[in-house]
Amino acid sequence: MSTPRVIALAATRTRWSSLFLTLSVLSAGACGDSVTGVDTEPEDLFGTWSITSLLFAPDGGGSSVQGLEGTASVSFRDDFTYTLTFVDTQGTDVEEGTFLLTGSTLELFPTIDPTDSSTFTVTSMSSTSATLVSEDDSFDFNDDGEETEATLTISMEKQ
């Protein structure tokens, strides 16, 4: 399985395939429509969030891939830095960087390569949960070595 472009630095990206617990085939509607974001204040994002779900849906519809093996969390601090941590049977990977939140747009800039940023739309935000969507992702849905454009949805709960 190839490695998706998520909130991850190059070394962490190689681990995404091992983070999938179950490759559940789900019925997916057509993707690619622009998502609607909710304006979010940086203070709403500050704190540590457990990543509870990842869903890759191919643009144009088809089967989706969902699941997470191990644990993942991200901490957003008031100095506009973040730490993303993955823990699974292969060990722990940590990514650090800076972030920018403007309205409903969240941009992450990993310290290792700030030009390799990731952009998400905050589609829901409460004091206990949040959902982020990236429409500029890709994933190898059938293990053929070729990635398909996809939408990534990340669900998080505040710790």
DSSP file (Angstrom, degrees, kcal/mol; ACC not computed):
  #  RESIDUE AA STRUCTURE BP1 BP2  ACC     N-H-->O    O-->H-N    N-H-->O    O-->H-N    TCO  KAPPA ALPHA  PHI   PSI    X-CA   Y-CA   Z-CA
    1    1 A M              0   0    0      0, 0.0    16,-0.2     0, 0.0   140,-0.1   0.000 360.0 360.0 360.0 136.6    0.0    0.0    0.0
    2    2 A S        -     0   0    0    138,-0.2   138,-0.2   144,-0.1   144,-0.1  -0.185 360.0-101.7 -77.1 176.1    1.4    3.4   -0.8
    3    3 A T        -     0   0    0     13,-0.1    11,-0.1   136,-0.1    10,-0.1  -0.887  30.9-135.5-108.1 125.6    1.7    6.2    1.6
    4    4 A P        -     0   0    0      0, 0.0     2,-1.0     0, 0.0    12,-0.1  -0.330  19.6-115.2 -75.9 158.1   -0.8    9.0    1.7
    5    5 A R        +     0   0    0    133,-0.5   133,-0.1     2,-0.1     2,-0.1  -0.812  62.0 136.1 -92.6  99.8    0.1   12.6    2.0
    6    6 A V  S    S-     0   0    0     -2,-1.0     2,-1.8     3,-0.1     7,-0.1  -0.117  75.8 -44.3-120.1-145.2   -1.5   13.6    5.3
    7    7 A I  S    S+     0   0    0     -2,-0.1     2,-0.4     5,-0.1    88,-0.1  -0.377 104.6 115.8 -83.6  57.4   -0.2   15.6    8.2
    8    8 A A        -     0   0    0     -2,-1.8     2,-0.1   102,-0.0    -2,-0.1  -0.960  63.0-131.7-139.9 146.0    3.1   13.8    7.9
    9    9 A L     >  -     0   0    0     -2,-0.4     4,-2.6     1,-0.1     3,-0.3  -0.399  49.0 -91.8 -82.2 169.4    6.7   14.2    7.2
   10   10 A A  H  > S+     0   0    0      1,-0.3     4,-1.1     2,-0.2    -1,-0.1   0.875 125.9  47.6 -54.8 -44.9    8.4   12.0    4.7
   11   11 A A  H  4 S+     0   0    0      1,-0.2     3,-0.3     2,-0.2    -1,-0.3   0.885 114.0  47.4 -65.8 -37.2    9.6    9.4    7.3
   12   12 A T  H >4 S+     0   0    0     -3,-0.3     3,-2.0     1,-0.2     4,-0.5   0.852 101.1  66.4 -71.4 -34.5    6.2    9.3    8.9
   13   13 A R  H >< S+     0   0    0     -4,-2.6     3,-1.4     1,-0.3     4,-0.4   0.853  91.9  61.3 -57.5 -35.3    4.4    8.9    5.6
   14   14 A T  T 3< S+     0   0    0     -4,-1.1    -1,-0.3    -3,-0.3     4,-0.2   0.678 102.1  54.8 -66.9 -13.3    6.0    5.5    5.1
   15   15 A R  T X> S+     0   0    0     -3,-2.0     4,-0.9    -4,-0.2     3,-0.9   0.571  79.7  90.5 -94.0 -11.7    4.2    4.3    8.2
   16   16 A W  H X> S+     0   0    0     -3,-1.4     3,-1.2    -4,-0.5     4,-0.6   0.886  82.9  56.5 -57.0 -40.3    0.7    5.3    7.2
   17   17 A S  H >4 S+     0   0    0     -4,-0.4     3,-0.8     1,-0.3    -1,-0.3   0.864 106.4  50.8 -61.9 -32.5    0.0    1.9    5.7
   18   18 A S  H <4 S+     0   0    0     -3,-0.9    -1,-0.3     1,-0.2    -2,-0.2   0.661 100.3  65.2 -77.2 -14.0    0.9    0.2    9.0
   19   19 A L  H << S+     0   0    0     -3,-1.2    50,-9.9    -4,-0.9     2,-0.7   0.616  78.8  97.7 -81.3 -11.4   -1.5    2.6   10.8
   20   20 A F    <<  -     0   0    0     -3,-0.8     3,-0.1    -4,-0.6    48,-0.1  -0.690  48.6-178.6 -82.4 117.7   -4.5    1.1    9.0
   21   21 A L  S    S+     0   0    0     -2,-0.7     2,-0.4     1,-0.3    -1,-0.2   0.917  71.3  12.6 -77.2 -48.3   -6.2   -1.5   11.3
   22   22 A T        -     0   0    0     44,-0.2     2,-1.3     2,-0.1    -1,-0.3  -0.996  60.1-144.9-135.9 134.0   -8.9   -2.5    8.9
   23   23 A L        -     0   0    0     -2,-0.4     2,-0.4    -3,-0.1    44,-0.1  -0.710  32.9-173.2 -96.5  82.9   -9.4   -1.9    5.2
   24   24 A S        -     0   0    0     -2,-1.3     2,-0.7    42,-1.1    42,-0.4  -0.632  19.8-137.7 -80.8 127.4  -13.1   -1.6    5.4
   25   25 A V        -     0   0    0     -2,-0.4     2,-0.3    40,-0.1    40,-0.1  -0.784  31.6-179.8 -87.2 118.3  -14.8   -1.3    2.0
   26   26 A L  E     -A   64   0A   0     38,-0.7    38,-1.1    -2,-0.7     2,-0.6  -0.824  34.9-106.6-117.6 153.8  -17.5    1.3    2.4
   27   27 A S  E     -A   63   0A   0     -2,-0.3     2,-0.4    36,-0.2    36,-0.1  -0.717  42.8-166.9 -79.1 123.3  -20.0    2.6    0.0
   28   28 A A  E     -A   62   0A   0     34,-0.7    34,-1.0    -2,-0.6     3,-0.1  -0.927  11.5-142.0-118.1 137.8  -18.8    6.1   -0.9
   29   29 A G        -     0   0    0     -2,-0.4    32,-0.2     1,-0.2     2,-0.1  -0.214  51.9 -59.3 -79.8-179.5  -20.8    8.8   -2.7
   30   30 A A        -     0   0    0     30,-0.2     3,-0.2    31,-0.1     2,-0.2  -0.411  58.3-165.0 -64.8 133.9  -19.2   11.1   -5.2
   31   31 A C        +     0   0    0     27,-0.4    29,-0.6     1,-0.1     3,-0.1  -0.531  56.4  76.3-108.2 179.8  -16.4   13.1   -3.7
   32   32 A G        +     0   0    0      1,-0.5     2,-0.2    -2,-0.2    -1,-0.1   0.185  59.8 125.5 101.7 -17.5  -14.7   16.2   -5.1
   33   33 A D  S    S-     0   0    0     -3,-0.2    -1,-0.5     1,-0.1     2,-0.1  -0.520  75.6 -96.6 -68.2 143.8  -17.5   18.6   -4.2
   34   34 A S        -     0   0    0     -2,-0.2     2,-0.2    -3,-0.1    -1,-0.1  -0.373  39.5-127.0 -63.6 138.0  -16.1   21.4   -2.2
   35   35 A V        -     0   0    0     -3,-0.1     2,-0.6    -2,-0.1    -1,-0.1  -0.545  15.9-122.6 -84.7 153.0  -16.5   20.9    1.5
   36   36 A T        -     0   0    0     -2,-0.2     2,-0.2    85,-0.1    -1,-0.0  -0.854  29.4-155.1 -97.3 124.6  -18.1   23.6    3.7
   37   37 A G        -     0   0    0     -2,-0.6     2,-0.5    95,-0.0    86,-0.3  -0.550   9.4-133.7 -97.2 163.1  -15.9   24.8    6.5
   38   38 A V        -     0   0    0     84,-3.0    84,-0.1    -2,-0.2    86,-0.1  -0.969  30.9-111.0-114.7 129.6  -16.7   26.4    9.8
   39   39 A D        -     0   0    0     -2,-0.5     2,-0.4    65,-0.1    65,-0.2  -0.360  41.9-168.7 -58.9 133.5  -14.8   29.4   10.9
   40   40 A T        -     0   0    0     63,-2.5    63,-0.3    65,-0.0    65,-0.1  -0.984  18.5-135.6-132.2 135.9  -12.6   28.4   13.8
   41   41 A E    >>  -     0   0    0     -2,-0.4     3,-1.5     1,-0.1     4,-0.7  -0.671  26.4-121.0 -85.3 144.7  -10.6   30.5   16.3
   42   42 A P  H >> S+     0   0    0      0, 0.0     4,-1.5     0, 0.0     3,-1.3   0.860 112.4  63.3 -53.3 -36.4   -7.1   29.3   17.1
   43   43 A E  H 34 S+     0   0    0      1,-0.3    35,-0.0     2,-0.2    -3,-0.0   0.816  96.0  59.2 -59.9 -29.4   -8.0   29.0   20.7
   44   44 A D  H <4 S+     0   0    0     -3,-1.5    -1,-0.3     1,-0.2    82,-0.1   0.786 108.7  45.0 -67.7 -26.4  -10.6   26.3   19.8
   45   45 A L  H << S+     0   0    0     -3,-1.3    31,-0.4    -4,-0.7    -2,-0.2   0.729  86.0 109.9 -89.5 -25.4   -7.8   24.2   18.3
   46   46 A F     <  +     0   0    0     -4,-1.5     2,-0.2    29,-0.1    31,-0.2  -0.229  61.1  46.5 -57.7 138.4   -5.3   24.6   21.2
   47   47 A G  E    S-B   76   0B   0     29,-3.0    29,-2.9     2,-0.0     2,-0.5  -0.725  95.2 -52.2 124.8-173.6   -4.7   21.4   23.2
   48   48 A T  E     -B   75   0B   0     27,-0.2   111,-3.0    -2,-0.2     2,-0.4  -0.882  47.6-167.3-107.5 132.8   -4.2   17.7   22.5
   49   49 A W  E     -BC  74 158B   0     25,-2.9    25,-2.4    -2,-0.5     2,-0.5  -0.955  16.0-138.5-121.2 133.7   -6.5   15.8   20.2
   50   50 A S  E     -BC  73 157B   0    107,-3.3   107,-2.4    -2,-0.4     2,-0.8  -0.784  21.5-131.7 -84.9 131.0   -6.7   12.0   19.7
   51   51 A I  E     + C   0 156B   0     21,-2.9    21,-0.5    -2,-0.5   105,-0.3  -0.772  32.3 173.4 -83.8 113.9   -7.2   11.1   16.1
   52   52 A T  E     +     0   0B   0    103,-2.2     2,-0.3    -2,-0.8   104,-0.2   0.653  57.2  17.5 -99.7 -18.4  -10.1    8.6   16.2
   53   53 A S  E     - C   0 155B   0    102,-1.4   102,-2.3    14,-0.1     2,-0.4  -0.981  49.5-167.9-158.6 141.3  -10.7    8.0   12.6
   54   54 A L  E     - C   0 154B   0     -2,-0.3    13,-1.5   100,-0.2     2,-0.4  -0.995  12.3-176.4-125.1 136.1   -9.2    8.4    9.1
   55   55 A L  E     -DC  66 153B   0     98,-1.8    98,-2.5    -2,-0.4     2,-0.6  -0.962   8.8-166.4-137.3 119.1  -11.2    7.9    6.0
   56   56 A F  E     -DC  65 152B   0      9,-2.9     9,-2.4    -2,-0.4    96,-0.2  -0.925  11.1-176.1-102.1 121.0   -9.8    8.1    2.4
   57   57 A A  E     - C   0 151B   0     94,-2.6    94,-2.8    -2,-0.6     7,-0.2  -0.976  26.7-121.1-118.9 124.7  -12.5    8.4   -0.2
   58   58 A P  E >   - C   0 150B   0      0, 0.0     3,-1.8     0, 0.0   -27,-0.4  -0.388  32.1-108.7 -65.6 137.4  -11.6    8.3   -3.9
   59   59 A D  T 3  S+     0   0    0     90,-2.4   -27,-0.1     1,-0.3    90,-0.1  -0.427 107.0  30.1 -62.2 136.9  -12.6   11.4   -5.8
   60   60 A G  T 3  S-     0   0    0    -29,-0.6    -1,-0.3    -2,-0.1   -30,-0.2   0.427 124.5 -81.9  90.9  -0.5  -15.4   10.6   -8.2
   61   61 A G  S <  S+     0   0    0     -3,-1.8     2,-0.3   -32,-0.2   -32,-0.2  -0.213  73.0 118.6  95.8 172.9  -16.8    7.9   -5.9
   62   62 A G  E     -A   28   0A   0    -34,-1.0   -34,-0.7    -2,-0.1     2,-0.2  -0.797  68.3 -18.5 122.5-166.4  -16.0    4.2   -5.3
   63   63 A S  E     -A   27   0A   0     -2,-0.3     2,-0.2   -36,-0.1   -36,-0.2  -0.527  60.4-148.2 -79.4 140.4  -14.8    2.2   -2.3
   64   64 A S  E     -A   26   0A   0    -38,-1.1   -38,-0.7    -2,-0.2     2,-0.4  -0.612   5.4-134.4-102.8 163.9  -13.3    4.0    0.6
   65   65 A V  E     +D   56   0B   0     -9,-2.4    -9,-2.9    -2,-0.2     2,-0.3  -0.984  28.1 172.8-121.0 130.5  -10.6    3.0    3.1
   66   66 A Q  E     +D   55   0B   0     -2,-0.4   -42,-1.1   -42,-0.4   -44,-0.2  -0.979  21.6  81.4-137.2 147.4  -11.1    3.5    6.8
   67   67 A G        -     0   0    0    -13,-1.5     2,-0.3    -2,-0.3   -14,-0.1  -0.624  43.3-136.4 142.0 164.7   -9.2    2.5    9.9
   68   68 A L        -     0   0    0     -2,-0.2     2,-0.5   -48,-0.1   -48,-0.3  -0.922   9.5-155.9-154.2 123.5   -6.3    3.3   12.2
   69   69 A E        -     0   0    0    -50,-9.9     2,-0.2    -2,-0.3    18,-0.1  -0.870  69.8  -4.3-101.5 134.9   -3.9    0.9   13.8
   70   70 A G  S    S-     0   0    0     -2,-0.5     2,-0.3    18,-0.1    18,-0.2  -0.529 102.7 -57.4  83.3-155.4   -2.2    2.0   16.9
   71   71 A T  E     - E   0  87B   0     16,-2.9    16,-2.8    -2,-0.2     2,-0.4  -0.932  42.8-172.3-128.7 152.6   -2.8    5.5   18.2
   72   72 A A  E     + E   0  86B   0    -21,-0.5   -21,-2.9    -2,-0.3     2,-0.3  -0.997   8.7 170.4-142.1 141.0   -2.3    8.9   16.8
   73   73 A S  E     -BE  50  85B   0     12,-2.2    12,-3.0    -2,-0.4     2,-0.4  -0.984  15.9-155.4-146.6 157.2   -2.6   12.3   18.4
   74   74 A V  E     -BE  49  84B   0    -25,-2.4   -25,-2.9    -2,-0.3     2,-0.5  -0.999   5.7-156.9-136.4 134.9   -1.8   15.9   17.6
   75   75 A S  E     -BE  48  83B   0      8,-2.6     8,-1.8    -2,-0.4     2,-0.5  -0.950   3.9-163.4-113.0 127.0   -1.1   18.8   20.0
   76   76 A F  E     -BE  47  82B   0    -29,-2.9   -29,-3.0    -2,-0.5     2,-0.2  -0.947  13.7-160.7-108.6 124.6   -1.7   22.4   18.9
   77   77 A R    >   -     0   0    0      4,-2.8     3,-1.9    -2,-0.5     4,-0.3  -0.670  30.2-112.9-108.0 161.1    0.0   25.0   21.1
   78   78 A D  T 3  S+     0   0    0      1,-0.3    -1,-0.1    -2,-0.2   -35,-0.0   0.530 114.1  66.0 -71.9  -5.0   -0.6   28.7   21.5
   79   79 A D  T 3  S-     0   0    0      2,-0.2    -1,-0.3     0, 0.0     3,-0.1   0.238 120.3-108.8 -93.9  13.0    2.7   29.5   20.0
   80   80 A F  S <  S+     0   0    0     -3,-1.9    19,-2.0     1,-0.3     2,-0.3   0.829  79.8 125.4  62.6  37.5    1.3   28.1   16.7
   81   81 A T  E     - F   0  98B   0     -4,-0.3    -4,-2.8    17,-0.3     2,-0.3  -0.849  40.7-161.6-114.0 158.6    3.4   25.0   16.8
   82   82 A Y  E     -EF  76  97B   0     15,-2.5    15,-1.8    -2,-0.3     2,-0.4  -0.959  12.3-154.3-137.7 157.6    2.1   21.4   16.7
   83   83 A T  E     -EF  75  96B   0     -8,-1.8    -8,-2.6    -2,-0.3     2,-0.5  -0.990   9.2-163.9-131.7 124.2    3.4   17.9   17.5
   84   84 A L  E     -EF  74  95B   0     11,-3.2    11,-2.8    -2,-0.4     2,-0.4  -0.935  11.0-169.7-108.2 126.8    1.9   14.9   15.7
   85   85 A T  E     -EF  73  94B   0    -12,-3.0   -12,-2.2    -2,-0.5     2,-0.4  -0.972  10.1-172.8-126.0 129.4    2.6   11.5   17.4
   86   86 A F  E     -EF  72  93B   0      7,-2.8     7,-2.5    -2,-0.4     2,-0.4  -0.973   4.8-175.8-115.9 132.4    2.0    8.0   16.0
   87   87 A V  E     +EF  71  92B   0    -16,-2.8   -16,-2.9    -2,-0.4     2,-0.2  -0.990  20.9 136.6-129.0 123.7    2.4    4.9   18.2
   88   88 A D  E >   - F   0  91B   0      3,-2.5     3,-1.8    -2,-0.4   -18,-0.1  -0.793  70.0 -70.4-146.5-168.8    2.1    1.4   16.8
   89   89 A T  T 3  S+     0   0    0      1,-0.3     3,-0.1    -2,-0.2   -19,-0.0   0.695 127.9  56.9 -66.2 -17.8    3.8   -2.0   17.0
   90   90 A Q  T 3  S-     0   0    0      1,-0.3     2,-0.3   -75,-0.1    -1,-0.3   0.507 118.5-100.4 -90.1  -5.2    6.7   -0.6   14.9
   91   91 A G  E <   -F   88   0B   0     -3,-1.8    -3,-2.5     2,-0.0     2,-0.4  -0.887  50.6 -42.2 126.8-157.3    7.4    2.2   17.4
   92   92 A T  E     -F   87   0B   0     -2,-0.3     2,-0.4    -5,-0.2    -5,-0.2  -0.950  39.1-168.8-120.8 133.8    6.8    5.9   17.7
   93   93 A D  E     -F   86   0B   0     -7,-2.5    -7,-2.8    -2,-0.4     2,-0.4  -0.977   7.7-168.7-119.2 137.4    7.0    8.6   15.0
   94   94 A V  E     -F   85   0B   0     -2,-0.4     2,-0.4    -9,-0.2    -9,-0.2  -0.989   5.3-172.0-128.5 133.5    6.8   12.2   15.9
   95   95 A E  E     -F   84   0B   0    -11,-2.8   -11,-3.2    -2,-0.4     2,-0.3  -0.979   6.2-170.9-120.9 137.7    6.4   15.2   13.6
   96   96 A E  E     +F   83   0B   0     -2,-0.4    15,-3.0   -13,-0.2    16,-0.5  -0.919  22.3 122.4-124.0 154.6    6.8   18.8   14.7
   97   97 A G  E     -FG  82 110B   0    -15,-1.8   -15,-2.5    -2,-0.3     2,-0.3  -0.960  51.2 -78.8-177.6-166.1    6.0   22.0   12.9
   98   98 A T  E     -FG  81 109B   0     11,-2.2    11,-3.1    -2,-0.3     2,-0.3  -0.804  34.8-155.4-116.4 161.0    4.1   25.2   12.8
   99   99 A F  E     - G   0 108B   0    -19,-2.0     2,-0.4    -2,-0.3     9,-0.2  -0.952   8.6-156.2-137.3 158.5    0.5   25.8   11.8
  100  100 A L  E     - G   0 107B   0      7,-2.2     7,-2.8    -2,-0.3     2,-0.5  -0.998   7.2-167.2-133.2 127.7   -1.7   28.6   10.5
  101  101 A L  E     + G   0 106B   0     -2,-0.4     2,-0.5     5,-0.2     5,-0.2  -0.969  11.2 171.3-119.7 116.7   -5.5   28.8   11.0
  102  102 A T  E >   - G   0 105B   0      3,-2.6     3,-2.4    -2,-0.5     2,-0.5  -0.951  66.5 -51.3-126.8 109.2   -7.4   31.3    9.0
  103  103 A G  T 3  S-     0   0    0     -2,-0.5   -63,-2.5     1,-0.3   -65,-0.1  -0.514 124.5 -20.2  64.0-114.4  -11.2   31.0    9.2
  104  104 A S  T 3  S+     0   0    0     -2,-0.5    18,-3.1   -65,-0.2     2,-0.6   0.300 116.2 102.1-106.6   8.0  -11.8   27.3    8.4
  105  105 A T  E <   -GH 102 121B   0     -3,-2.4    -3,-2.6    16,-0.2     2,-0.5  -0.838  49.1-171.1-101.1 121.3   -8.5   26.7    6.7
  106  106 A L  E     -GH 101 120B   0     14,-2.9    14,-3.0    -2,-0.6     2,-0.4  -0.946   2.7-170.5-111.0 123.1   -5.8   24.9    8.7
  107  107 A E  E     -GH 100 119B   0     -7,-2.8    -7,-2.2    -2,-0.5     2,-0.4  -0.954   5.2-159.3-115.9 133.4   -2.3   24.7    7.2
  108  108 A L  E     -GH  99 118B   0     10,-2.7    10,-1.8    -2,-0.4    -9,-0.2  -0.937   4.2-169.0-113.9 132.3    0.5   22.5    8.7
  109  109 A F  E     -G   98   0B   0    -11,-3.1   -11,-2.2    -2,-0.4     8,-0.1  -0.897  17.4-143.0-122.6  98.7    4.1   23.2    7.9
  110  110 A P  E >   -G   97   0B   0      0, 0.0     3,-0.8     0, 0.0   -13,-0.3  -0.352  12.6-132.1 -64.3 139.1    6.4   20.4    9.1
  111  111 A T  T 3  S+     0   0    0    -15,-3.0   -14,-0.1     1,-0.2   -16,-0.0   0.862 104.9  60.4 -57.7 -38.6    9.8   21.5   10.5
  112  112 A I  T 3  S+     0   0    0    -16,-0.5    -1,-0.2     1,-0.3   -15,-0.1   0.817 131.2   0.3 -63.2 -31.5   11.7   19.0    8.4
  113  113 A D    X   -     0   0    0     -3,-0.8     3,-2.3     3,-0.1    -1,-0.3  -0.540  63.0-176.1-158.4  84.7   10.3   20.6    5.2
  114  114 A P  T 3  S+     0   0    0      0, 0.0     3,-0.3     0, 0.0    -3,-0.1   0.706  84.7  65.4 -59.8 -20.1    8.0   23.6    5.6
  115  115 A T  T 3  S+     0   0    0      1,-0.2     2,-0.9    -6,-0.1    -6,-0.0   0.665  88.6  70.6 -75.5 -13.6    7.5   23.7    1.8
  116  116 A D  S <  S+     0   0    0     -3,-2.3    -1,-0.2    -6,-0.2    -3,-0.1  -0.435  77.4 161.7 -97.2  57.6    5.7   20.3    2.1
  117  117 A S        -     0   0    0     -2,-0.9     2,-0.4    -3,-0.3    -8,-0.2  -0.301  31.7-141.9 -80.0 162.1    2.7   21.7    3.8
  118  118 A S  E     -H  108   0B   0    -10,-1.8   -10,-2.7    -2,-0.0     2,-0.4  -0.968  10.0-152.6-122.6 140.8   -0.8   20.1    4.2
  119  119 A T  E     +H  107   0B   0     -2,-0.4    17,-0.3   -12,-0.2     2,-0.3  -0.957  15.4 177.6-119.4 132.0   -4.0   22.1    4.0
  120  120 A F  E     -H  106   0B   0    -14,-3.0   -14,-2.9    -2,-0.4     2,-0.5  -0.918  24.3-135.0-128.0 153.3   -7.3   21.0    5.7
  121  121 A T  E     -HI 105 133B   0     12,-2.9    12,-2.2    -2,-0.3     2,-0.8  -0.947  21.3-132.7-104.6 129.0  -10.7   22.5    6.0
  122  122 A V  E     + I   0 132B   0    -18,-3.1   -84,-3.0    -2,-0.5    10,-0.2  -0.736  31.0 173.4 -78.8 111.6  -12.2   22.5    9.5
  123  123 A T  E     +     0   0B   0      8,-2.3     2,-0.3    -2,-0.8    -1,-0.2   0.656  65.9  14.4 -99.2 -17.8  -15.7   21.1    8.8
  124  124 A S  E     + I   0 131B   0      7,-1.2     7,-2.2   -86,-0.1     2,-0.3  -0.974  63.4 176.6-152.7 146.6  -16.8   20.7   12.4
  125  125 A M  E     + I   0 130B   0     -2,-0.3     2,-0.3     5,-0.2     5,-0.2  -0.949   9.4 153.5-152.8 126.6  -15.5   22.0   15.7
  126  126 A S        -     0   0    0      3,-2.7    -2,-0.0    -2,-0.3     0, 0.0  -0.802  60.1 -91.0-136.0-177.7  -16.8   21.8   19.3
  127  127 A S  S    S+     0   0    0     -2,-0.3     3,-0.1     1,-0.2    30,-0.0   0.677 126.1  28.8 -70.9 -14.5  -15.1   21.9   22.7
  128  128 A T  S    S+     0   0    0      1,-0.2    30,-2.3    29,-0.1     2,-0.3   0.563 122.7  29.3-121.8 -13.7  -14.7   18.1   22.5
  129  129 A S  E     - J   0 157B   0     28,-0.3    -3,-2.7   -80,-0.1     2,-0.3  -0.984  51.6-177.1-149.5 158.1  -14.5   17.0   18.9
  130  130 A A  E     -IJ 125 156B   0     26,-2.1    26,-2.7    -2,-0.3     2,-0.4  -0.988  12.7-150.3-151.8 153.9  -13.3   18.3   15.4
  131  131 A T  E     -IJ 124 155B   0     -7,-2.2    -8,-2.3    -2,-0.3    -7,-1.2  -0.999  11.4-168.3-130.2 131.1  -13.3   17.1   11.8
  132  132 A L  E     -IJ 122 154B   0     22,-2.6    22,-3.0    -2,-0.4     2,-0.4  -0.934   3.5-164.3-117.6 140.2  -10.7   18.0    9.3
  133  133 A V  E     -IJ 121 153B   0    -12,-2.2   -12,-2.9    -2,-0.4     2,-0.5  -0.990   6.7-168.1-129.2 131.7  -11.0   17.4    5.5
  134  134 A S  E     - J   0 152B   0     18,-2.7    18,-2.8    -2,-0.4     3,-0.3  -0.978   6.1-177.1-116.2 120.3   -8.2   17.5    2.9
  135  135 A E  E    S+     0   0B   0     -2,-0.5     2,-0.2    16,-0.2    -1,-0.1   0.363  75.6  71.5 -93.7   5.3   -9.4   17.4   -0.7
  136  136 A D  E    S+     0   0B   0    -17,-0.3     2,-0.2    16,-0.1    -1,-0.2  -0.445  77.5 105.2-118.8  56.5   -5.8   17.4   -2.0
  137  137 A D  E     - J   0 150B   0     13,-1.7    13,-2.6    -3,-0.3     2,-0.3  -0.693  47.5-155.2-125.9 177.2   -4.8   13.9   -1.1
  138  138 A S  E     - J   0 149B   0     11,-0.3  -133,-0.5    -2,-0.2     2,-0.3  -0.980   7.8-176.5-152.2 160.5   -4.2   10.6   -2.7
  139  139 A F  E     - J   0 148B   0      9,-2.0     9,-2.7    -2,-0.3     2,-1.2  -0.984  33.3-119.6-158.4 146.2   -4.2    6.9   -1.8
  140  140 A D    >   +     0   0    0     -2,-0.3     3,-0.7     7,-0.3  -138,-0.2  -0.760  34.8 178.2 -89.8  93.2   -3.4    3.5   -3.3
  141  141 A F  T 3  S+     0   0    0     -2,-1.2    -1,-0.2     5,-0.2     6,-0.1   0.742  76.2  32.0 -72.5 -25.3   -6.8    1.9   -2.9
  142  142 A N  T 3  S-     0   0    0      4,-0.3    -1,-0.2    -3,-0.1     5,-0.1   0.154 104.6-113.9-122.7  21.0   -6.0   -1.4   -4.6
  143  143 A D  S <  S+     0   0    0     -3,-0.7    -2,-0.1     1,-0.1     4,-0.1   0.797  76.1 128.7  55.1  34.3   -2.3   -1.9   -3.8
  144  144 A D  S    S-     0   0    0      2,-0.3    -1,-0.1  -142,-0.0     3,-0.1   0.359  81.8-107.6 -98.9   6.0   -1.3   -1.6   -7.5
  145  145 A G  S    S+     0   0    0      1,-0.2     2,-0.5    -5,-0.1    -5,-0.0   0.414  89.1 106.8  85.7  -2.3    1.4    1.0   -6.7
  146  146 A E        -     0   0    0   -144,-0.1    -4,-0.3    -7,-0.0    -2,-0.3  -0.942  62.0-140.0-114.9 128.3   -0.6    3.9   -8.3
  147  147 A E        -     0   0    0     -2,-0.5     2,-0.4    -7,-0.2    -7,-0.3  -0.593   9.7-150.0 -86.6 146.6   -2.3    6.5   -6.1
  148  148 A T  E     - J   0 139B   0     -9,-2.7    -9,-2.0    -2,-0.2     2,-0.0  -0.895  31.3 -98.8-111.4 141.8   -5.7    7.9   -6.9
  149  149 A E  E     + J   0 138B   0     -2,-0.4   -90,-2.4   -11,-0.2     2,-0.3  -0.358  57.2 171.8 -58.8 139.5   -6.8   11.4   -6.0
  150  150 A A  E     -CJ  58 137B   0    -13,-2.6   -13,-1.7   -92,-0.3     2,-0.5  -0.949  37.3-120.1-149.0 162.5   -8.8   11.2   -2.7
  151  151 A T  E     -C   57   0B   0    -94,-2.8   -94,-2.6    -2,-0.3     2,-0.5  -0.939  27.3-152.3-106.0 131.1  -10.4   13.2    0.0
  152  152 A L  E     -CJ  56 134B   0    -18,-2.8   -18,-2.7    -2,-0.5     2,-0.5  -0.909   8.3-168.3-106.5 127.8   -9.1   12.5    3.5
  153  153 A T  E     -CJ  55 133B   0    -98,-2.5   -98,-1.8    -2,-0.5     2,-0.5  -0.974   3.5-168.4-116.2 125.7  -11.4   13.0    6.5
  154  154 A I  E     -CJ  54 132B   0    -22,-3.0   -22,-2.6    -2,-0.5     2,-0.4  -0.956   4.0-160.5-115.6 124.6   -9.8   13.0   10.0
  155  155 A S  E     -CJ  53 131B   0   -102,-2.3  -103,-2.2    -2,-0.5  -102,-1.4  -0.875  14.7-176.7-103.4 138.2  -12.0   12.8   13.1
  156  156 A M  E     -CJ  51 130B   0    -26,-2.7   -26,-2.1    -2,-0.4     2,-0.4  -0.962  17.2-155.5-135.7 150.1  -10.5   13.9   16.4
  157  157 A E  E     -CJ  50 129B   0   -107,-2.4  -107,-3.3    -2,-0.3   -28,-0.3  -0.986  29.2-114.9-124.3 138.5  -11.5   14.1   20.1
  158  158 A K  E      C   49   0B   0    -30,-2.3  -109,-0.3    -2,-0.4  -111,-0.0  -0.496 360.0 360.0 -72.3 134.5  -10.0   16.5   22.6
  159  159 A Q              0   0    0   -111,-3.0    -1,-0.1    -2,-0.2  -110,-0.1   0.440 360.0 360.0 -86.2 360.0   -8.1   14.8   25.4
